[in-house]
Amino acid sequence: MNIAVVILNWNGVALLEQFLPSFIQYSPEATIYLADNASTDASVSYVKTHFPTVQIVTNDVNLGFAGGYNEALKKIDASVYALVNSDIQVTENWLQPIIATFEKEPKTAIIQPKILDFKNKAFFEYAGAAGGYIDKYGYPYCRGRIFDTVEKDNGQYNDEREIFWATGACFFIRSAVYHELEGFDADFFAHQEEIDLCWRALNKGYKIKYNYKSTVYHVGGATLQLGNPKKTYLNFRNSLLMLTKNLPKEKLYFILFIRMLLDGVAGVQFIFKGKFSHFAAILKAHFSFYSLFSITYKKRASYQSKTYYKTDSIVYRYYIKSGKIFED
């Protein structure tokens, strides 16, 4: 199996200096690529000088996570893509369990490893943890992380199981499926494009798996910190775009209406907390969504799965019923 490890980079020379050695050391089965998103720092020259075995693909402009990968992967030939953030530290034998699953399970199209926190290695990392799900209204959560509650890794998720979405921080996908689905939706730019891609894959009948036997460590927030209003804007807008593309038609407008009300509640909470820039980001997200609605609706596939969620409302479970961990 031909596997390409593709690291998307934008002005991340310090991260490459810190983390690229682990890829070189622990990825003998793969060809490693740097997909550079029009960096203005010394990223490309640094890699050429210090890691000459790494293949370099350059984009002319910064196309974000979604468009950046779409453009770069046009130039990379492999049977499996490992799309990995530049702030990931990989571990010994991280590729073998993933390759084994792909080889024995032809309907498995996407796989996520265990994602632990680089800064606190005993705990799961916010972005992905032990595999992702969404609730009825499109709110994402993970085994090992629900909203701001992150669990310690006590082996409670040492299993191999189907999940709804795999994190873009470390995302394995069969190249044939990636191109069949026409890659990430470039209109998302960044955030939740991987959930949208996973949802589209599920609607096509493919499986998405989590495999604990592969472990990586993620710094998280290296590009946009959790408290950044731009991150708030992208998450709120892209969640609405994702719902518009993938919800069953009979549920689409009702769930969008409820979700907008819940977004309004979130905006009011930001006002009471004095986070006015985040309130403004939600307003901006909604106006952007309205302008993109017609284009996004045309992207809907002919079949939409009716069984996309396991929990009606993770907001209710977390804030009202105090279900702070996945097992609750």
C-alpha positions as CSV (number, residue, x, y, z in Angstrom):
1,M,0.0,0.0,0.0
2,N,1.4,3.3,-1.1
3,I,0.9,6.0,1.6
4,A,1.7,9.7,1.4
5,V,2.1,11.7,4.6
6,V,1.1,15.2,3.6
7,I,1.8,18.0,6.0
8,L,0.0,21.3,5.2
9,N,2.1,24.3,6.2
10,W,1.6,28.0,6.4
11,N,4.4,30.1,7.9
12,G,5.2,27.2,10.3
13,V,9.0,26.9,10.1
14,A,9.3,26.6,13.9
15,L,6.7,23.8,14.0
16,L,8.5,22.0,11.2
17,E,11.8,22.3,13.0
18,Q,10.2,20.8,16.1
19,F,8.0,18.0,14.7
20,L,9.3,17.0,11.3
21,P,12.1,14.8,12.7
22,S,9.4,12.5,14.3
23,F,7.9,12.0,10.8
24,I,11.3,11.2,9.3
25,Q,12.1,8.7,12.1
26,Y,8.8,6.9,12.4
27,S,7.4,6.8,8.8
28,P,9.7,4.5,6.8
29,E,6.7,3.1,4.9
30,A,5.6,6.4,3.6
31,T,6.6,9.2,1.3
32,I,6.5,12.5,3.2
33,Y,5.3,15.7,1.5
34,L,5.3,19.3,2.6
35,A,2.2,21.0,1.1
36,D,3.1,24.7,1.5
37,N,0.3,27.2,1.4
38,A,2.2,30.2,0.0
39,S,4.3,30.7,3.2
40,T,6.2,34.0,3.5
41,D,8.7,32.6,6.1
42,A,11.6,30.3,5.5
43,S,9.6,27.1,5.7
44,V,10.3,25.8,2.2
45,S,14.0,26.6,2.2
46,Y,14.4,25.1,5.7
47,V,12.9,21.8,4.6
48,K,14.9,21.7,1.4
49,T,18.1,22.2,3.4
50,H,17.5,20.0,6.5
51,F,15.1,17.3,5.2
52,P,16.0,16.7,1.5
53,T,14.0,13.4,1.4
54,V,10.8,15.4,2.0
55,Q,8.9,16.1,-1.2
56,I,7.6,19.7,-1.6
57,V,4.4,20.8,-3.2
58,T,3.7,24.6,-3.3
59,N,0.4,26.5,-3.6
60,D,0.6,29.9,-5.2
61,V,-1.8,31.5,-2.6
62,N,-3.0,30.5,0.9
63,L,-6.1,28.5,0.2
64,G,-6.8,27.6,3.8
65,F,-7.0,24.0,5.1
66,A,-9.7,22.9,2.6
67,G,-8.5,24.5,-0.6
68,G,-4.8,24.0,0.4
69,Y,-5.1,20.3,0.6
70,N,-7.4,20.1,-2.5
71,E,-4.8,21.8,-4.6
72,A,-1.8,20.0,-3.2
73,L,-3.3,16.5,-3.5
74,K,-3.8,17.0,-7.3
75,K,0.0,16.6,-7.5
76,I,0.4,13.6,-5.2
77,D,0.0,10.0,-6.3
78,A,-0.7,7.5,-3.5
79,S,-3.3,4.9,-2.5
80,V,-3.8,6.5,1.0
81,Y,-3.3,10.1,2.1
82,A,-2.3,10.8,5.7
83,L,-3.3,14.5,6.1
84,V,-1.4,15.7,9.2
85,N,-1.1,19.1,10.9
86,S,2.4,20.5,11.3
87,D,2.0,20.6,15.1
88,I,1.6,16.8,15.3
89,Q,4.3,14.6,16.9
90,V,4.0,11.0,15.6
91,T,5.1,7.9,17.5
92,E,6.8,4.6,16.6
93,N,4.6,2.3,14.5
94,W,1.9,4.9,14.0
95,L,1.3,3.9,10.4
96,Q,1.2,0.0,10.6
97,P,-2.2,-0.3,12.4
98,I,-3.8,2.1,10.0
99,I,-2.4,0.3,6.9
100,A,-3.6,-3.0,8.4
101,T,-7.1,-1.8,8.8
102,F,-7.3,-0.4,5.3
103,E,-6.0,-3.7,3.9
104,K,-8.5,-5.9,5.6
105,E,-11.5,-3.6,5.5
106,P,-12.2,-2.4,1.9
107,K,-15.3,-0.4,2.9
108,T,-13.4,1.6,5.5
109,A,-12.4,4.8,3.8
110,I,-11.3,7.1,6.6
111,I,-9.4,6.4,9.8
112,Q,-8.3,8.4,12.8
113,P,-5.7,7.5,15.4
114,K,-5.7,8.3,19.1
115,I,-5.0,12.0,19.5
116,L,-3.4,13.0,22.8
117,D,-2.3,16.4,24.1
118,F,1.3,17.2,23.4
119,K,1.4,19.6,26.3
120,N,-0.2,17.2,28.7
121,K,0.4,13.7,27.3
122,A,-1.8,11.9,29.8
123,F,-4.9,13.6,28.4
124,F,-6.8,13.5,25.1
125,E,-6.5,16.5,22.8
126,Y,-9.4,18.8,22.1
127,A,-9.4,18.3,18.3
128,G,-10.5,14.7,17.7
129,A,-9.6,12.8,20.9
130,A,-10.8,9.3,20.3
131,G,-13.2,9.9,17.4
132,G,-16.0,12.3,16.7
133,Y,-19.8,12.5,16.5
134,I,-22.4,15.1,16.0
135,D,-25.8,15.6,17.7
136,K,-29.1,16.2,16.0
137,Y,-28.4,19.9,15.6
138,G,-24.8,19.5,14.2
139,Y,-22.8,20.2,17.3
140,P,-19.6,18.1,17.2
141,Y,-18.2,16.2,20.2
142,C,-15.7,13.4,20.8
143,R,-15.0,10.4,22.8
144,G,-12.7,12.0,25.3
145,R,-13.8,15.6,24.8
146,I,-17.2,17.2,25.1
147,F,-17.2,21.0,24.8
148,D,-14.4,22.2,27.2
149,T,-14.2,19.0,29.2
150,V,-11.2,16.8,28.2
151,E,-10.7,13.4,29.7
152,K,-7.6,11.7,30.9
153,D,-6.5,8.7,28.8
154,N,-7.1,5.7,31.1
155,G,-7.4,3.3,28.3
156,Q,-11.2,3.7,28.3
157,Y,-11.2,4.2,24.5
158,N,-8.6,1.5,23.6
159,D,-10.7,0.0,20.9
160,E,-11.3,0.0,17.1
161,R,-14.8,1.2,16.3
162,E,-16.8,3.1,13.8
163,I,-17.2,6.9,14.4
164,F,-19.0,9.7,12.6
165,W,-16.0,12.0,11.9
166,A,-12.2,11.9,12.0
167,T,-10.2,15.0,12.9
168,G,-8.4,16.9,10.3
169,A,-5.4,17.1,12.6
170,C,-4.5,13.5,11.6
171,F,-6.8,12.2,8.9
172,F,-6.2,9.0,6.9
173,I,-8.3,8.6,3.7
174,R,-8.2,6.4,0.6
175,S,-7.2,8.7,-2.2
176,A,-9.8,7.1,-4.5
177,V,-12.5,8.1,-2.0
178,Y,-11.1,11.6,-1.5
179,H,-11.2,12.3,-5.3
180,E,-14.6,10.6,-5.7
181,L,-16.0,13.0,-3.1
182,E,-14.1,15.9,-4.8
183,G,-12.1,16.6,-1.7
184,F,-12.9,19.1,1.0
185,D,-15.4,21.9,0.3
186,A,-13.1,24.9,-0.4
187,D,-15.9,27.3,0.6
188,F,-15.3,26.2,4.2
189,F,-11.7,27.6,4.1
190,A,-10.9,26.0,7.5
191,H,-12.8,24.3,10.3
192,Q,-15.4,21.5,10.1
193,E,-14.5,20.7,6.5
194,E,-13.4,17.2,7.7
195,I,-16.8,16.6,9.3
196,D,-18.5,17.6,6.1
197,L,-16.2,15.2,4.1
198,C,-16.9,12.4,6.6
199,W,-20.6,12.9,6.4
200,R,-20.5,12.8,2.6
201,A,-18.5,9.6,2.8
202,L,-21.0,8.0,5.1
203,N,-23.8,9.0,2.8
204,K,-22.0,7.1,0.1
205,G,-21.9,4.0,2.2
206,Y,-18.3,4.1,3.4
207,K,-17.1,3.5,7.0
208,I,-15.0,5.7,9.2
209,K,-13.0,4.1,12.0
210,Y,-11.0,5.0,15.1
211,N,-7.9,2.9,15.8
212,Y,-6.3,3.3,19.2
213,K,-3.2,1.3,18.2
214,S,-1.9,4.3,16.4
215,T,-1.1,7.3,18.7
216,V,-0.1,10.9,17.9
217,Y,0.4,14.0,20.0
218,H,-1.2,17.3,18.9
219,V,-0.3,20.8,20.1
220,G,-3.6,22.3,18.9
221,G,-4.5,25.9,18.1
222,A,-1.2,26.5,16.3
223,T,-2.9,28.5,13.6
224,L,-6.0,29.8,15.3
225,Q,-6.4,29.7,19.1
226,L,-9.7,28.6,20.6
227,G,-10.5,32.1,21.8
228,N,-9.9,33.7,18.4
229,P,-13.1,35.4,17.0
230,K,-12.1,34.2,13.5
231,K,-12.3,30.7,14.7
232,T,-15.8,31.4,16.2
233,Y,-16.9,32.8,12.8
234,L,-15.6,29.9,10.8
235,N,-17.1,27.3,13.2
236,F,-20.5,28.8,13.4
237,R,-20.8,29.5,9.6
238,N,-19.3,26.2,8.5
239,S,-21.6,24.2,10.8
240,L,-24.6,25.8,9.1
241,L,-23.1,25.1,5.7
242,M,-22.5,21.5,6.6
243,L,-26.1,21.0,7.9
244,T,-27.4,22.5,4.7
245,K,-25.4,20.1,2.5
246,N,-26.0,16.9,4.4
247,L,-29.2,16.8,6.5
248,P,-32.1,14.6,5.3
249,K,-34.4,16.9,3.4
250,E,-37.4,16.4,5.7
251,K,-35.4,17.6,8.6
252,L,-33.4,20.3,7.0
253,Y,-35.4,23.5,7.6
254,F,-36.6,22.6,11.1
255,I,-33.1,21.8,12.3
256,L,-31.6,24.9,10.7
257,F,-34.2,27.0,12.5
258,I,-33.5,25.4,15.9
259,R,-29.8,25.7,15.3
260,M,-30.1,29.4,14.5
261,L,-32.0,29.9,17.8
262,L,-29.3,28.1,19.7
263,D,-26.6,30.2,18.0
264,G,-28.6,33.3,19.2
265,V,-28.4,31.9,22.7
266,A,-24.7,31.5,22.3
267,G,-24.4,35.1,21.1
268,V,-26.2,36.4,24.1
269,Q,-23.9,34.4,26.4
270,F,-20.9,36.1,24.7
271,I,-22.5,39.5,25.4
272,F,-22.9,38.7,29.1
273,K,-19.3,37.6,29.3
274,G,-18.1,40.8,27.6
275,K,-16.9,38.9,24.5
276,F,-18.4,41.3,22.0
277,S,-16.0,40.3,19.2
278,H,-17.3,36.8,19.4
279,F,-20.9,38.0,19.3
280,A,-20.0,40.0,16.2
281,A,-18.4,36.9,14.8
282,I,-21.7,34.9,15.1
283,L,-23.6,37.7,13.3
284,K,-21.0,37.7,10.6
285,A,-21.2,33.9,10.3
286,H,-25.0,34.0,9.8
287,F,-24.9,36.7,7.2
288,S,-22.1,34.8,5.3
289,F,-24.2,31.6,5.6
290,Y,-27.3,33.4,4.1
291,S,-25.2,34.6,1.1
292,L,-23.9,31.1,0.5
293,F,-27.1,29.2,1.1
294,S,-28.3,28.8,-2.5
295,I,-24.8,27.7,-3.7
296,T,-24.5,25.3,-0.8
297,Y,-28.0,23.8,-1.2
298,K,-27.1,22.8,-4.8
299,K,-24.2,20.7,-3.4
300,R,-26.6,18.3,-1.7
301,A,-26.2,14.7,-2.8
302,S,-29.1,12.5,-4.0
303,Y,-29.0,10.4,-0.8
304,Q,-28.8,11.7,2.8
305,S,-28.5,9.2,5.7
306,K,-31.3,9.5,8.3
307,T,-29.1,8.0,11.0
308,Y,-26.4,10.6,11.4
309,Y,-26.6,11.2,15.2
310,K,-26.7,9.1,18.4
311,T,-27.6,12.0,20.8
312,D,-30.5,14.4,20.3
313,S,-28.8,17.4,22.0
314,I,-25.3,17.4,23.4
315,V,-25.9,20.9,24.7
316,Y,-28.8,19.6,26.8
317,R,-26.8,16.6,28.0
318,Y,-23.8,18.6,28.9
319,Y,-25.2,21.8,30.4
320,I,-28.5,20.6,31.9
321,K,-27.9,16.9,32.7
322,S,-24.2,17.4,33.6
323,G,-23.0,14.7,31.1
324,K,-19.5,15.9,31.1
325,I,-17.8,12.8,29.6
326,F,-18.7,10.6,26.7
327,E,-19.8,7.7,28.7
328,D,-22.5,9.9,30.4
